[in-house]
C-alpha cells in the first residue's frame, strides 16, 4: 500500500472522529463502527509489522543461543574425549597388571616383580635397568633369569643395592639352551648385535644337529641344559628355517632365526626368577 493512501485513510479516520463528536447518539455509534471498519486494515498492517519485527528479534536471539550452545558442546566433547583417553589408558594398565598378578600367582617359581626405569637409546637392544637390588631381596644375584608373561626377557648381570642391570635376550652376551616344541630340535638361542641393528629384535637359533629339521612357526622353549634358565620357559617362535644348501646350513649344524615373544621393545614390568616356590 502506497504512502498517500495511508495519509488519506488517516484523514478520513480523523474526520469521522470529529464528525461523530457532533452527531446524535445513534449516528455517532454508526460513525464509530465505520471508523473501526476503515481503520482495521491499518491496524492489521501495523500488527503484521510488529510480528515480523518481534520474529526477527527472536531469530537473532535463537542464533546467538545456538552459537553459545555449539561452543558449549564443543568444549564438552573435548573434555569427554580427554577423559576417554585417560580411561582407556587406565583400562589397559589394569588389564596388564591383572595379567602380571595372575602370572605370578600361577607360576611354580619364586618371582620378584620389578619395573624398568632406565634404557639407553643408543644401545636399545642391549640392556635395561630395573628398580630392584639386593636390598629389596637378598636372594637377588647375577645370572638369574628375567621373564615376562609373554616369554624370556634376559638375565641379570650387575646387581646393586637398589637397581639391577638386565641384559636382554637379543644381546650377543645372552645365550640360552633351547628346544623346539614339535621337532624337538635342540640348539642355542643367542642375540647378535649386528643382526639386531639391521633387522630388529631377532635371535639366532644355532648349533642344531644337521639331521634334525625344524619349521617356521614352531615355538621355542628353554631346554634347562644351560644351567641358568630352567626348562619350559617360552623364548619365541621360529621365524626363518633355511634348508640345507651350499651357502647355508653346511657342516655339522643347521640354524635359523627366532622371534622373541616377549615385547622387548616396550618393556615396563618384568619378573626375576629367584628359585622354586
N, C-alpha and C positions, 0 to 999 in steps of 0.2 A: 504494500500500500504506500502511495507517494506521500511526501510531506505536506503538500497543500490540502489534500483530502483530510489529513489529521487536523489541520488548522480549522477547516470548515466544520468538521464534526464537533470540535471543541466549542466553536462559536455557537453552533446550534444548541448544544447542551446548556451553555450559559444562558442563552436567550430563553430557552424553555424554563430554566430555573427561575429567571426574573419574572417571566410571564405567569408562572404558577403561583408566585407570591401574591399577585394582584387578583387572581381569579377566585371565583367562589369555590366552596369545598369540593363538590363533585368533579368540576372541571380540573381543579387543582390535582386531584388524585389521578385523573386520566393523563394529565401532562406529566406527572411524576412517573407514571407507568411507561409513557412514551420515551421519556429521557433514559429510563433504565434500559429499554429495548435498544435505543440508539447507541447508548454507551457500552452495551455489553461486548461488542467486537473489540472495542478499545481495551476493555478490562481483560478480555481473553488474550489479546496480544501482549499486554503487559505481563500477564501471568505466564505466558509461553517464554518470554524473555527471562523472567525471573527463574523459571525452572531450568532453562538452559544454562544460566549463569551459576545456579546452585549445583547443577550436574557437573559443570566444568570444574568448579571448586572441589567437588567430591572426587572427580577423576584425578586432579592434581594431588589430592591427599592420598588417594589409593596408590598412585605411582610412587610417592615418597615412602609410604608404608611398605610397599613391595620391595623397594630398594633396601630399606633397613632390614627387612626380613631376609632378603637374599644375602646380605652381608653377615647377618647372624648365623644363617645356615651354613655359609662357607666356613666361618670360624668354628662352628660346632663339628663340621665334617673333618676339618684339620685336626681338631682335638681328639676326635674318635679314632682317626687314622693313627695318630701317635700312640694312643692307648692300645690300639690293636697290635701295633708293632711290639710294644712292651710286653703285652700279654702273650704274644706269640713266642717271644724270646724266653719268657719265664716258663712257658709250657714245654719248650724244647729242653731247657735246662732241667726242669722237673723230670721229664722223661729220661734224660741222660743219667741223672742221679739215682733214679729208680733202677735203671739198668745196672749201674755200678753196685748199688746196695744188694740187688738180687744176685749178681755175680759173686760178690764177696761171701754172702751167706751160703751159696751153693758150692763154693769151692772146697776142695779137700785140703787146700794149703792154708797156712797161716799167712795172711796178706796184710801188708802195711800200705794204706792209701796215701797217695801223695799228689801234689799239684805241680804242674810245670810252671816255673816262674821266670825262666830265662832261656833264650835261644839266640845263638849267634847267626845273624843274617848272612854273613859271608861263608859260614860252614853249616848251612841249614840242615843237611842230612847227616851230620857227624854226631852231634850230642845235644842233650838238653840238661838244664839244671832243675832239680826238684826241691821242694821245701821240706825235706826230711833229712835228718842226720842221726848220728849215734846217740845224741842227747834225747831224741824222740823215742828211740828203741835201741837198747844195747845189742840186739841181735842183728842189726843192720851192718853189713860189711861189704867189701868189694866182691865182684864176680857173683852177684846174686841176680837171678832172672827178674826182668821187669816186663810186665804184661798189661794188657787191657782186655775188656770183654770181647774184643774182636780178634785178638791174637797177640803174638810175641812182639814186644817193643824193642827190647835190647837187654843190656845188663849194666849193673852198677860198676863204676870204676874208682872214682875218688870220693871218699866219704868224709865229710866234715861234721862238726858238731850240730849244725842246723840245716845244711844243704848237702846234696849229693849230685855228682855228675853221672849221667847215664849215657853210655854210648849206644847209638841206635843200630837196629838190625841191618840197615843198609850201609853202614860204615864198614870199611875194609878190616877194621880191628875187631869186628864181631863175627864169630864163626859158630855155627850151630849144627850138631849132628841131626840129620833129618831122614824121614822116610815118607814115601808117597802112600796115599790111602789105598788105592786099588792095586797097583802093580807091585807094591812093597819094595820099590827101588830105594836103596839106601845111598846116601851121599852127604855132602857138606853144603849147607846154605851159608853164603858169605856175601857181604856187601863189597862193592867195588866203586871207589870214589870217582874214577874217570867215567865209568858207565853211568853213574847217577847224575853227573854233571850233564851228560848227554841225553839221558832218557828218563830222568826222574827216579822215584823210589823203587828200584828194582834190585833183586838179589840174583846171584849166580848159584845154580844147583850143579855142583861138580863132584868128581870122583865117584860117579855112578858106574858100576861094572858094565863093560861093553855089551854083554849079552842080555842085560836087563833093559826092557823098553818101558817107557812111561809116556803119558799123553797129556796134551794141553787140557786144562780144566780139572785135573786131579788136585785134590787138596794135599798139602804137605804138612806133616806134624813133626814135632821133636821126637827123636828116637830114644833119648835118655842115655845114649852111649858116650856123650861128651864130658860128663862129669859136672856140668854147671846147670843145664836145663833138664828138668825131669821129663819123662816121656809123656806123649799125647797132648802137648800144647800146640795149638794151631799156629802155623807160621804164615802160610799163604796158599796161593794157587799157581800151578804150572801155567805160565803164560807163553812159553816157547819150548818146543821139544824137537829140535832139528834131527833129521835122520842121519844115519852113518854116511859119511862121504869122505872124499879125499881131503877136503879142506876143513871139515868139521867132524868132531867126534871120532877122530882117528886115534890109534894107540890102544891102551888098555881100558880107557874110560870114555864115557859119553857125558854130556852136560846139557843143561837147559837154563831157562830163566824162571824165577819165581816172583810173583807179585804179592807183596805182603797184604794181609787182610786188615791189619791194624792201620788206622788212619795216621800215619807218621807225619803227615804234612800239617795237621792241626791238632796236635796233642794238647789235652787240657788236664785230664786226670789219668793216673796210672797206679798200678799195684806192684809192690816188691814182694817176691816170694821169700819169706824168711824160714820156711820149713813146713813140715806136715803138721796138721792140727792134732 
